[in-house]
Amino acid sequence: MPLLEVVYAREEPLPVERRRAFACEAVEIFRQVLGTPVGRLRLAFYYLEPEESLGLLDAPPAEMRAQQADEPTA
């Protein structure tokens, strides 16, 4: 039984309509490409805050910028 895990990081969780549309497309792709019978695919969505992924590099908080400014550069 195939399992598709979707991990995404963004400001807000995906709306249920977008997740439902993704799930419908995933079921069809798995059916066509792998021959997975309808109802056999398992799908899990995992939402991450941007700070829990590489989004934490986008804009460091003010105290981080102050610490970085104090660090010597090589």
NORURBEL-V138022 format. One record per residue. RES is the residue in one small letter. PHI is phi in radians with two decimals (* if undefined). OMEGA is omega in whole degrees, 0 to 359 (NA if undefined). Layout:
BEGIN
res | phi | omega
RES | PHI | OMEGA
RES | PHI | OMEGA
END
This chain:
BEGIN
res | phi | omega
m | * | 181
p | -1.21 | 176
l | -2.22 | 177
l | -1.96 | 177
e | -1.88 | 180
v | -2.01 | 178
v | -1.96 | 181
y | -2.40 | 179
a | -2.17 | 178
r | -2.82 | 184
e | -1.06 | 182
e | -2.30 | 177
p | -1.06 | 176
l | -1.18 | 176
p | -1.11 | 182
v | -1.03 | 180
e | -1.10 | 179
r | -1.20 | 178
r | -1.15 | 178
r | -1.11 | 179
a | -1.09 | 178
f | -1.07 | 181
a | -1.07 | 179
c | -1.07 | 178
e | -1.14 | 180
a | -1.10 | 179
v | -1.02 | 181
e | -1.16 | 179
i | -1.12 | 179
f | -1.11 | 178
r | -1.14 | 183
q | -1.21 | 189
v | -1.45 | 185
l | -1.84 | 183
g | 1.30 | 180
t | -1.23 | 178
p | -1.12 | 177
v | -1.00 | 180
g | 1.66 | 181
r | -1.70 | 179
l | -1.29 | 172
r | -1.85 | 185
l | -2.30 | 179
a | -2.32 | 175
f | -1.79 | 176
y | -2.16 | 180
y | -1.76 | 175
l | -2.08 | 169
e | -1.14 | 180
p | -0.95 | 180
e | -1.21 | 180
e | -1.62 | 179
s | -2.48 | 181
l | -1.15 | 175
g | -1.05 | 179
l | -1.17 | 178
l | -1.52 | 186
d | -1.11 | 183
a | -2.50 | 181
p | -1.15 | 177
p | -1.05 | 184
a | -0.98 | 182
e | -1.16 | 177
m | -1.16 | 179
r | -1.11 | 180
a | -1.17 | 179
q | -1.14 | 180
q | -1.12 | 180
a | -1.17 | 180
d | -1.39 | 182
e | -1.35 | 177
p | -1.22 | 178
t | -1.70 | 182
a | -1.66 | NA
END
